[in-house]
């Protein structure tokens, strides 16, 4: 009995940080890598337009990721206050 197979994992990247999580900027960059690729072989005008579009999408992703962080922090602070941990909520807001 024999078996043959062909497999490919595709391209992947590993992103690491030291003593912190990823920032919204870093996460927007990571997401953009999966969403939009601009070929070096594309005609110059197409490449320019694609890069401009890519930059606009980056700005959009970043704005909403920052909003998500802000809203999550507000939710956590509210939950802390409701559970009698107002001092912890105050510390969290100051970070």
Secondary structure, 3 states (H helix, E strand, C coil): CCCCCCCCCCCCCCCCCCCCCCCHHHHHHHHHHHHCCCCCCCCHHHHHHHHHHHHHHHHHHHHHHHHHHHHHHHHHHHHHHHCCCHHHHHHHHHC
